Amino acid sequence: MSVSRTVLKLAALAALTGAGSAHAAVEIQWWHAMQGALNDKVNEIANKFNASQSEYKVVPVNKGNYDETMAAGIAAFRAGGAPAILQVFEVGTATMMSAKGAIKPVSTVMKDAGETFDQKAYIPAVAGYYTSSKGEMLSFPFNSSTTVFYYNKDAFKKAGLDPEKPPKTWPEVMQYSAKLKASGTNCAYTTDWQGWVHLESFSAWHNTLYATKNNGFGGTDTRLIFNSPLHVKHVTNLQDMVKKGYFSYGGRKAESQAKFYNGECAMFTGSSASLANIRKNAKFAFAVAQLPYYPDVQGAPQNTIIGGASLWVMGGKKPEEYKGVAKFFNYLSRPEIQSDWHQATGYLPVTMAAYEATKKSGYYDKNPGADVSVQQMVVKTTDKSRGVRLGNMVQIRTVVDEELEAVWAGKKEPKAALDSAVARGNDLLERFQKTARE
């Protein structure tokens, strides 16, 4: 009798185990580049999604910085082991688009899964960047940022400047710099991501082309033209600020924000996503304002362009994985999820509903300037301000960095440096165009 009972118990256990495996959640691998507090937030989002349903399990995996994550994803695809979702920074967009068979457009994934997906719900300047010429959204705009202007209100007071009136134009930035320097401020101004801020976003903000073919949106046969008189004028002004000791260069990426939040530099241009870090570290009153512009340029200011990254759906996955991805993207689009992400990180709320929800919550009233990034992006873009989408963009940025560093070091004049950057960059574009044809 005891033997029979044991057999029955084992049979029942086997049946339960089989049933459990038959209904196991479909795993969705998500490779990303978020680190530190951002990595924690990504894990939190995935855990909340997983807890909200039982069919799918999103597994976030950090793969290093943006460059490393993109390289890992491409290598994994070639080896047949790519994740379902890959986070790629915005400068990798053209490369992802040209990778035949490597990706599946987000709009197709959502449609095939029967999920409601309205591209018009997303902030135009964000959605437009990741949309093809046929109106098809190619990737999901997860963590989008833009360039903004930060300033030290305490340093302004000390210099006799009104802390509630930041400089609106670049000539004013130079005037303020002189007063800040005279008051004893060690460094008046610094910037992160010099190519993104002072050439790419600068161009869109002034409704001026960075490259032909609408900055690459019109085809791969595009060429750089950021050596125009306006660009030369701006870099010349920055060079003059370096000579006078107003502008302190801190590095190619996000190294300079430390110069701002430690009190060394009184004005700073960088990513809107720097807000959380500055808020955490600054021991002084600060504020966020719109980017300065040149008032004599017709059409300025227009809109800034996005930075950050988007989520690409990789090709060659099973139908059930794509259904899970679609469910997850719909979850990410919820106003409460986007609003929380925006408030915690400083990244843009990518939907208008999330922006409205954040505004209604009183967050912007309690945190003046936190909505500046959105205000710079909600206007309708033009063919000149939609963004910069070029092949080999990572390499082009390196070229730009090298040439601008030569200007700050006094080794090259602005026009010669920009002419050289354009020529070298166009060589890279020609190589990409040749590869894209093959």
GIVENPE-V120924 format. One record per residue. RES is the residue in three letters. OMEGA is omega in degrees with one decimal (none if undefined). Layout:
<<RES OMEGA> <RES OMEGA>>
This chain:
<<MET -179.2> <SER 178.5> <VAL -179.7> <SER 179.9> <ARG 179.0> <THR 179.2> <VAL -179.9> <LEU 179.7> <LYS 178.8> <LEU 178.9> <ALA 179.8> <ALA 179.3> <LEU 179.3> <ALA 179.5> <ALA 179.7> <LEU 178.9> <THR 178.7> <GLY 179.8> <ALA -179.4> <GLY -178.8> <SER -179.8> <ALA -177.9> <HIS 179.1> <ALA -179.8> <ALA 177.3> <VAL -177.5> <GLU 178.8> <ILE 178.6> <GLN 179.9> <TRP 178.1> <TRP -175.2> <HIS -177.3> <ALA -179.3> <MET -177.3> <GLN 179.0> <GLY -178.9> <ALA 179.2> <LEU 176.3> <ASN 178.0> <ASP -178.9> <LYS 177.1> <VAL 178.3> <ASN 178.9> <GLU 179.1> <ILE -179.9> <ALA -179.8> <ASN 179.6> <LYS 176.8> <PHE -179.1> <ASN -179.7> <ALA -176.9> <SER -179.7> <GLN -175.0> <SER -177.0> <GLU -173.3> <TYR 177.8> <LYS 177.2> <VAL -178.9> <VAL 179.5> <PRO -180.0> <VAL 177.5> <ASN -178.2> <LYS 179.3> <GLY 179.4> <ASN -176.2> <TYR -179.1> <ASP -177.2> <GLU -179.2> <THR 179.1> <MET 179.3> <ALA 179.7> <ALA -179.3> <GLY 179.8> <ILE 179.1> <ALA -179.6> <ALA 178.5> <PHE -180.0> <ARG -179.3> <ALA 178.4> <GLY -178.3> <GLY -177.9> <ALA 175.9> <PRO 176.5> <ALA -178.5> <ILE 179.2> <LEU 176.6> <GLN -178.7> <VAL 179.4> <PHE -168.1> <GLU -178.6> <VAL 177.0> <GLY -175.3> <THR -178.3> <ALA 178.6> <THR 178.8> <MET 179.7> <MET -175.9> <SER -178.7> <ALA -174.9> <LYS 177.7> <GLY -175.8> <ALA -175.7> <ILE 173.8> <LYS -176.5> <PRO -178.5> <VAL -179.0> <SER 177.8> <THR 179.2> <VAL -178.2> <MET -179.3> <LYS -179.0> <ASP -178.1> <ALA 179.9> <GLY -179.5> <GLU 176.4> <THR -176.7> <PHE -178.9> <ASP -177.9> <GLN -179.5> <LYS -179.7> <ALA -177.0> <TYR 178.3> <ILE -173.5> <PRO -177.0> <ALA 178.1> <VAL -177.8> <ALA -177.2> <GLY -178.2> <TYR -176.4> <TYR -179.1> <THR -179.1> <SER 178.8> <SER 178.3> <LYS 178.7> <GLY -177.4> <GLU 177.8> <MET -172.5> <LEU 179.6> <SER -176.9> <PHE -177.1> <PRO -174.0> <PHE -177.2> <ASN -179.4> <SER 178.0> <SER 172.5> <THR -177.3> <THR 177.4> <VAL -176.4> <PHE 177.6> <TYR 175.3> <TYR -177.3> <ASN -176.6> <LYS 178.9> <ASP 178.9> <ALA 177.6> <PHE 179.7> <LYS -178.8> <LYS -178.6> <ALA -179.8> <GLY 178.9> <LEU 178.6> <ASP -177.6> <PRO 178.2> <GLU -178.6> <LYS 178.1> <PRO 177.9> <PRO 180.0> <LYS -176.7> <THR 178.5> <TRP 173.5> <PRO 177.5> <GLU 177.5> <VAL -179.9> <MET 177.6> <GLN 179.4> <TYR -179.4> <SER 180.0> <ALA -179.8> <LYS 179.1> <LEU 179.4> <LYS -179.0> <ALA -179.0> <SER 178.1> <GLY 177.1> <THR -176.0> <ASN -177.3> <CYS -178.3> <ALA -171.5> <TYR 172.3> <THR -177.3> <THR 167.5> <ASP 169.5> <TRP -171.7> <GLN 179.8> <GLY 179.1> <TRP -176.4> <VAL -167.3> <HIS 174.8> <LEU -176.9> <GLU -178.8> <SER 176.8> <PHE -179.1> <SER -179.5> <ALA -179.2> <TRP 178.4> <HIS 178.2> <ASN -177.3> <THR -178.4> <LEU 172.7> <TYR 179.5> <ALA 179.3> <THR -179.8> <LYS -179.3> <ASN 177.6> <ASN 176.2> <GLY 179.6> <PHE -177.6> <GLY 178.3> <GLY -178.2> <THR 179.1> <ASP -179.3> <THR 178.5> <ARG -177.8> <LEU 178.2> <ILE -178.6> <PHE 173.2> <ASN 179.3> <SER 177.7> <PRO 179.7> <LEU -180.0> <HIS 179.4> <VAL 178.5> <LYS -177.5> <HIS -179.7> <VAL 176.8> <THR 177.7> <ASN 178.0> <LEU 176.8> <GLN 178.6> <ASP 177.8> <MET 176.6> <VAL -178.4> <LYS -178.2> <LYS 178.8> <GLY 179.2> <TYR -173.6> <PHE 178.0> <SER -179.7> <TYR -175.5> <GLY -179.2> <GLY -172.0> <ARG -174.7> <LYS -174.2> <ALA -177.1> <GLU -171.5> <SER -178.6> <GLN 177.4> <ALA 177.5> <LYS 179.2> <PHE -173.2> <TYR 174.1> <ASN 175.0> <GLY -177.7> <GLU -178.6> <CYS -173.7> <ALA 179.5> <MET -172.1> <PHE 171.8> <THR -178.8> <GLY -176.7> <SER 173.7> <SER 179.6> <ALA 175.0> <SER -173.5> <LEU -177.5> <ALA -179.5> <ASN 179.1> <ILE 179.2> <ARG -178.0> <LYS -170.9> <ASN -175.7> <ALA 178.9> <LYS -177.6> <PHE 177.3> <ALA 178.8> <PHE 178.3> <ALA 178.9> <VAL -179.8> <ALA 178.2> <GLN 177.3> <LEU 174.8> <PRO 178.4> <TYR 176.0> <TYR -174.0> <PRO -179.3> <ASP 179.0> <VAL -178.8> <GLN 178.7> <GLY -179.6> <ALA -6.1> <PRO -179.8> <GLN 173.8> <ASN 174.6> <THR -178.5> <ILE -175.1> <ILE 168.9> <GLY 179.6> <GLY -174.1> <ALA 176.4> <SER -179.6> <LEU 179.6> <TRP 176.8> <VAL -175.7> <MET -178.2> <GLY 175.2> <GLY -179.5> <LYS 180.0> <LYS -179.7> <PRO -178.2> <GLU 176.9> <GLU 178.6> <TYR 177.2> <LYS 178.1> <GLY 177.5> <VAL -180.0> <ALA 178.0> <LYS -178.1> <PHE -180.0> <PHE 175.6> <ASN 177.7> <TYR -180.0> <LEU -178.0> <SER -178.6> <ARG -178.6> <PRO -177.5> <GLU 179.0> <ILE 180.0> <GLN -180.0> <SER 178.8> <ASP 178.9> <TRP 179.7> <HIS -176.7> <GLN -177.6> <ALA -170.6> <THR -173.5> <GLY 173.7> <TYR -178.9> <LEU 167.2> <PRO -168.6> <VAL 176.1> <THR 178.4> <MET 179.6> <ALA 179.0> <ALA 176.9> <TYR 179.6> <GLU 179.4> <ALA 179.0> <THR 179.4> <LYS -179.3> <LYS -178.5> <SER -178.7> <GLY -177.2> <TYR -177.9> <TYR 176.3> <ASP -179.7> <LYS -177.6> <ASN -178.5> <PRO 178.9> <GLY -178.3> <ALA 179.9> <ASP -179.4> <VAL -178.5> <SER -179.8> <VAL -179.5> <GLN 179.3> <GLN -172.6> <MET -171.6> <VAL 178.6> <VAL 179.0> <LYS -178.0> <THR 175.1> <THR 177.6> <ASP -179.7> <LYS -172.0> <SER -176.8> <ARG -178.1> <GLY 177.9> <VAL -177.5> <ARG -174.7> <LEU 174.0> <GLY -179.5> <ASN -176.2> <MET 178.1> <VAL 179.6> <GLN 178.8> <ILE 178.2> <ARG 177.9> <THR 177.2> <VAL 179.3> <VAL 179.0> <ASP -178.9> <GLU -177.5> <GLU 178.8> <LEU 177.0> <GLU 177.2> <ALA 177.3> <VAL -178.6> <TRP -178.9> <ALA 179.4> <GLY -178.4> <LYS 179.9> <LYS 173.5> <GLU -175.5> <PRO -176.9> <LYS 179.4> <ALA -178.9> <ALA -179.9> <LEU 176.0> <ASP 179.8> <SER 179.4> <ALA 179.1> <VAL -179.3> <ALA 179.9> <ARG 179.6> <GLY 179.7> <ASN 174.0> <ASP 178.8> <LEU 178.5> <LEU 178.2> <GLU 177.2> <ARG 179.6> <PHE -179.5> <GLN 179.4> <LYS 179.8> <THR -178.4> <ALA 179.9> <ARG -173.9> <GLU none>>
